[in-house]
Amino acid sequence: MALRPLAFGARLNDRGRSVRVRQSSADPRRYVVEDSRSDRETRRRDHASLHGALRDLARTWRSRLH
């Protein structure tokens, strides 16, 4: 039986800010969090697990409120 990586992605948008989680194109077992805003460059952070990437997504999204 062949093992395939989990295909997962998420994107949150609000007033010119977008936070996105996707699989890394270089290694399908890793995930990338991209934080982009209309007024600055996109920040990318790599994570070894989906759990870490989702935690980073939640922390980044909550930080826009403060």
C-alpha positions as CSV (number, residue, x, y, z in Angstrom):
1,M,0.0,0.0,0.0
2,A,1.4,3.4,-1.0
3,L,1.6,6.2,1.6
4,R,0.6,9.7,0.5
5,P,1.1,12.9,2.5
6,L,-2.0,14.7,3.8
7,A,-3.1,17.4,1.4
8,F,-4.0,20.4,3.6
9,G,-4.3,24.1,3.2
10,A,-6.0,27.1,4.9
11,R,-6.3,30.8,4.2
12,L,-7.7,33.6,6.3
13,N,-8.3,37.1,4.8
14,D,-9.2,40.3,6.5
15,R,-8.7,44.0,5.4
16,G,-5.6,43.5,3.2
17,R,-4.0,40.8,5.3
18,S,-3.8,37.2,4.4
19,V,-2.4,34.3,6.4
20,R,-2.1,31.0,4.6
21,V,-0.9,27.4,5.4
22,R,0.1,25.1,2.7
23,Q,2.3,22.1,2.1
24,S,5.9,22.8,1.2
25,S,6.7,22.3,-2.5
26,A,10.2,21.1,-1.7
27,D,9.2,18.5,1.0
28,P,5.5,17.4,1.1
29,R,6.0,16.4,4.8
30,R,6.6,20.0,5.8
31,Y,4.2,23.0,5.9
32,V,4.7,26.7,5.2
33,V,2.9,29.6,6.8
34,E,2.7,32.8,4.7
35,D,1.7,36.1,6.2
36,S,1.1,38.7,3.6
37,R,-0.1,42.3,3.9
38,S,-0.7,44.9,1.3
39,D,1.9,47.3,2.8
40,R,4.9,45.0,3.3
41,E,6.6,41.9,2.0
42,T,5.3,38.4,2.6
43,R,6.8,36.6,5.6
44,R,7.3,32.8,5.3
45,R,7.9,30.3,8.1
46,D,8.6,26.6,7.6
47,H,7.2,24.0,10.0
48,A,8.0,20.3,10.4
49,S,4.5,19.4,11.4
50,L,0.9,20.4,10.6
51,H,0.3,20.9,14.3
52,G,3.1,23.5,14.5
53,A,1.9,25.3,11.3
54,L,-1.7,25.5,12.6
55,R,-0.5,26.9,16.0
56,D,1.6,29.5,14.1
57,L,-1.5,30.4,11.9
58,A,-3.7,30.8,15.0
59,R,-1.0,32.9,16.9
60,T,-0.5,35.1,13.8
61,W,-4.2,35.6,13.2
62,R,-4.9,36.5,16.8
63,S,-2.0,39.0,16.8
64,R,-3.9,41.2,14.3
65,L,-6.4,42.0,17.0
66,H,-3.8,43.7,19.3
